[in-house]
Amino acid sequence: MKAVRVKLGKGGRLVIPAEYRKTLGLRVGDEVMVQLAGDELRIFAVRGAVRYAQALVRQYVAAERSLADELIRERRQEASDE
């Protein structure tokens, strides 16, 4: 998508253009991540950030392995050892 100009509103508010919100699947009340990168402000959907992080982990962890299940097992074992 091309870059578009938006005006900074009262209290530092930015309006994300409707086309961008639609593409990102953003709705009123959704959370977004904001990142400062040099002289750029990057805004991205939390869902997208989670998917990206999951993809990174999957590069190193087999798909059939559940890190969440392993963590729960470890916590339960630690609790029973106390």
Backbone bond lengths (Angstrom), bond angles and torsions (degrees), N, CA, C in turn:
res aa  C-N    CA-C-N  psi(-1)  N-CA   C-N-CA  omega(-1)  CA-C   N-CA-C  phi
1 M - - - 1.449 - - 1.514 109.59 -
2 K 1.292 113.71 148.25 1.466 118.25 179.54 1.519 110.72 -76.63
3 A 1.296 115.52 157.82 1.464 121.33 175.99 1.522 108.46 -75.31
4 V 1.309 116.60 141.81 1.463 121.75 177.19 1.522 108.78 -127.79
5 R 1.313 115.12 156.67 1.454 121.21 178.56 1.514 109.93 -90.90
6 V 1.331 115.55 134.70 1.459 121.05 172.27 1.523 107.12 -131.50
7 K 1.323 115.68 154.65 1.463 119.66 179.67 1.517 110.00 -97.89
8 L 1.314 114.58 143.29 1.446 121.60 175.42 1.526 107.53 -77.67
9 G 1.331 115.70 123.69 1.455 120.74 -177.83 1.511 112.58 -94.60
10 K 1.310 114.35 -175.86 1.464 122.09 179.64 1.531 109.89 -56.25
11 G 1.297 116.37 136.24 1.460 121.10 179.06 1.522 112.77 73.53
12 G 1.344 117.96 16.21 1.459 121.22 177.92 1.520 113.78 78.56
13 R 1.319 117.77 18.77 1.465 121.14 -177.37 1.523 111.89 -78.96
14 L 1.330 113.43 138.79 1.467 121.06 174.57 1.519 108.25 -116.39
15 V 1.307 116.45 143.13 1.458 120.62 174.11 1.522 107.07 -100.89
16 I 1.329 116.05 121.46 1.465 120.89 176.79 1.524 106.82 -81.51
17 P 1.325 117.92 124.48 1.460 120.02 -177.85 1.532 112.39 -54.36
18 A 1.326 116.12 145.44 1.462 122.72 -176.18 1.529 112.15 -54.38
19 E 1.313 117.47 -41.32 1.468 121.09 -179.39 1.532 110.66 -61.39
20 Y 1.315 116.71 -39.29 1.462 121.04 178.79 1.525 110.79 -68.59
21 R 1.346 115.63 -44.53 1.471 119.58 178.68 1.520 110.45 -59.89
22 K 1.313 116.86 -41.83 1.465 120.96 179.88 1.524 110.05 -63.84
23 T 1.314 117.86 -45.95 1.466 122.07 -179.45 1.523 111.28 -61.36
24 L 1.337 117.07 -38.68 1.461 121.68 -179.51 1.522 112.65 -84.42
25 G 1.319 117.04 -8.84 1.459 120.83 -178.71 1.515 112.29 71.65
26 L 1.327 117.07 30.87 1.460 121.64 -178.17 1.524 111.30 -88.19
27 R 1.330 114.79 139.48 1.461 121.72 176.87 1.522 108.68 -127.81
28 V 1.313 115.96 165.05 1.461 120.96 178.42 1.525 109.36 -54.89
29 G 1.321 116.23 130.10 1.456 121.64 178.98 1.520 114.52 93.78
30 D 1.348 117.53 -13.03 1.465 119.97 177.54 1.527 109.98 -66.02
31 E 1.325 115.60 150.45 1.457 120.60 176.14 1.519 109.43 -92.05
32 V 1.328 115.40 146.01 1.454 121.85 174.13 1.512 108.14 -127.19
33 M 1.304 116.01 157.94 1.461 122.24 175.30 1.529 107.24 -98.30
34 V 1.326 115.85 143.79 1.458 121.74 178.06 1.522 107.05 -125.22
35 Q 1.330 115.25 132.23 1.464 119.88 -177.60 1.521 109.03 -135.10
36 L 1.311 115.85 133.65 1.452 121.11 174.95 1.520 107.68 -94.64
37 A 1.326 116.83 121.40 1.465 122.53 -178.99 1.527 107.88 -128.16
38 G 1.316 114.92 96.58 1.466 118.78 -176.12 1.513 108.90 66.07
39 D 1.341 115.86 -121.57 1.459 119.66 178.04 1.528 111.88 -102.13
40 E 1.324 116.57 21.47 1.465 121.78 179.26 1.525 110.50 -113.53
41 L 1.316 115.48 145.13 1.459 122.33 172.12 1.522 106.10 -109.32
42 R 1.323 116.82 118.69 1.458 121.70 -179.24 1.520 108.99 -106.38
43 I 1.318 115.73 132.70 1.455 122.14 179.10 1.519 106.87 -122.53
44 F 1.335 116.93 128.37 1.458 118.63 178.39 1.511 110.46 -144.61
45 A 1.322 115.12 154.06 1.458 121.48 -178.08 1.520 110.12 -67.87
46 V 1.323 117.00 139.73 1.460 121.68 178.28 1.529 109.56 -58.17
47 R 1.340 117.09 -42.03 1.469 120.24 179.08 1.515 111.28 -55.64
48 G 1.316 116.52 -43.07 1.457 120.78 179.24 1.519 111.86 -64.95
49 A 1.327 116.42 -39.06 1.462 120.73 178.89 1.525 110.64 -65.35
50 V 1.325 116.43 -40.02 1.467 120.52 178.65 1.530 109.95 -65.12
51 R 1.325 116.78 -45.34 1.477 119.92 178.72 1.523 110.91 -60.58
52 Y 1.318 116.81 -40.56 1.460 121.54 179.12 1.527 110.29 -62.85
53 A 1.343 117.04 -45.88 1.470 121.10 179.53 1.525 110.62 -63.24
54 Q 1.334 116.89 -41.24 1.458 120.18 178.83 1.532 111.02 -62.95
55 A 1.318 116.72 -39.82 1.464 120.54 178.87 1.525 110.47 -64.15
56 L 1.330 116.85 -39.08 1.465 120.22 177.84 1.521 110.75 -62.64
57 V 1.328 116.86 -45.48 1.466 120.84 -179.97 1.520 110.16 -63.03
58 R 1.320 117.95 -41.45 1.466 122.13 -177.68 1.529 112.28 -62.76
59 Q 1.325 117.67 -18.89 1.462 120.13 175.56 1.525 110.71 -66.95
60 Y 1.337 116.71 -25.41 1.454 121.57 -174.47 1.521 114.20 -114.17
61 V 1.324 116.82 -11.10 1.458 121.53 -176.58 1.522 108.60 -125.60
62 A 1.318 117.08 129.66 1.466 121.42 -179.31 1.530 110.43 -60.27
63 A 1.322 116.74 145.38 1.461 122.54 -176.54 1.523 112.80 -60.31
64 E 1.330 117.57 -32.97 1.466 120.43 -178.19 1.538 112.53 -78.28
65 R 1.317 117.76 -7.71 1.464 122.20 -179.35 1.531 109.65 -92.05
66 S 1.320 117.03 133.25 1.464 121.50 179.01 1.523 109.86 -110.29
67 L 1.322 115.78 107.74 1.462 119.66 178.76 1.522 110.99 -66.39
68 A 1.313 117.36 -32.68 1.468 120.76 178.37 1.528 110.15 -63.96
69 D 1.345 116.35 -45.59 1.471 119.59 178.55 1.526 111.14 -62.07
70 E 1.323 116.62 -40.19 1.460 120.46 178.87 1.528 110.97 -63.15
71 L 1.314 116.75 -42.57 1.456 121.03 179.47 1.533 110.74 -63.58
72 I 1.321 116.66 -43.84 1.468 120.58 178.82 1.524 110.17 -61.53
73 R 1.337 116.99 -44.58 1.467 120.72 177.62 1.522 111.45 -58.58
74 E 1.335 116.15 -45.47 1.466 120.58 179.84 1.523 111.53 -61.90
75 R 1.323 116.75 -44.19 1.466 120.89 -179.90 1.533 110.74 -63.51
76 R 1.317 116.43 -42.32 1.469 119.98 179.07 1.531 110.49 -64.70
77 Q 1.320 116.55 -39.32 1.465 120.45 178.80 1.527 109.86 -64.81
78 E 1.337 116.27 -44.34 1.461 120.09 178.74 1.524 110.56 -61.09
79 A 1.326 116.99 -41.22 1.472 121.04 -178.76 1.526 110.70 -66.05
80 S 1.337 116.28 -38.42 1.472 118.60 179.98 1.529 112.07 -73.33
81 D 1.334 117.08 -24.19 1.465 121.42 178.54 1.526 112.75 -76.24
82 E 1.319 116.91 -17.69 1.473 120.80 -177.39 1.500 112.81 -77.87
